[in-house]
Amino acid sequence: MAKMRRKADLDSKLCCVCGRPFFWRKKWAKVWHEVLYCSKKCRSQKSNSDPVRRS
């Protein structure tokens, strides 16, 4: 069996709406490069707010 990985070892991104970091999930493995939002709430608010600047 594979070893468990700690959350600190996983890839992370910043949400485009709220700017909070979110971490890789197994269900996103095939589309990780397309994931932009941390939650359904942020996805629904994407057009209502100014995008957070990424550095």
C-alpha positions in Angstrom: 0.0 0.0 0.0 1.1 3.6 -0.6 2.0 5.8 2.3 -0.4 8.5 3.4 0.7 12.0 2.4 0.3 14.9 4.8 -1.7 17.9 3.7 1.5 20.0 3.8 2.9 17.7 1.1 0.0 18.1 -1.3 -0.1 20.6 -4.2 -2.1 23.7 -3.5 -3.6 26.6 -5.4 -5.3 29.9 -4.4 -9.0 30.3 -5.1 -9.7 33.0 -7.8 -12.7 34.4 -5.8 -11.8 34.4 -2.1 -8.0 34.0 -2.3 -7.9 31.1 0.2 -5.5 28.3 -0.5 -7.0 24.9 -1.3 -5.3 21.5 -1.7 -5.2 18.7 -4.2 -7.9 16.1 -3.9 -8.0 12.7 -5.4 -11.3 13.5 -7.3 -9.5 16.4 -9.0 -6.5 14.3 -10.1 -7.3 14.3 -13.8 -8.4 17.9 -14.0 -6.2 19.6 -11.4 -4.9 22.1 -14.0 -8.5 23.2 -14.7 -9.6 23.7 -11.0 -9.9 27.4 -10.1 -12.3 27.6 -7.2 -12.2 26.1 -3.7 -15.9 25.5 -3.4 -19.3 25.5 -5.1 -20.0 28.8 -3.4 -17.0 30.5 -4.9 -17.8 29.0 -8.3 -21.3 30.5 -8.2 -19.9 33.9 -7.1 -17.2 34.0 -9.8 -19.0 36.7 -11.9 -20.1 38.8 -8.8 -16.6 39.7 -7.6 -13.3 41.1 -8.9 -10.7 38.3 -9.4 -8.0 38.1 -6.8 -4.6 39.0 -8.1 -2.2 36.1 -8.3 1.5 36.7 -7.8 
